Amino acid sequence: MLLTSAVRNMQQFNAALPFIAVAMAMIGGAFWPIELVESKLMIALSHAMPIKYGMDMLHGAAVYGYPLDELFKPVSMLLLMGVLMMGIGIRLMEKRHVQ
């Protein structure tokens, strides 16, 4: 929703989506483990990516066998990010529609 509110037409959306999706996957740790990254800046940026928390949940449940209470932090961060990004996206779309 946030990306949809930021672009003006379908061509811009089709150009931006692969770029943003691949960048988020790289920074969030979906292509390689975030533990291999040494840059403090990249690690700090990874905390702003929803994919990082999805990968934390996946690793926690599948690899480490965490119970549900251990998975509460990544789930709550994903929900928080979803609500914030959805709210900002809807607000931007409404603002553009009114003008």
Secondary structure as UniProt FT lines:
FT   HELIX           2..6
FT   HELIX           10..28
FT   HELIX           34..36
FT   HELIX           40..46
FT   TURN            47..48
FT   HELIX           50..58
FT   HELIX           59..63
FT   TURN            68..71
FT   HELIX           72..98
//
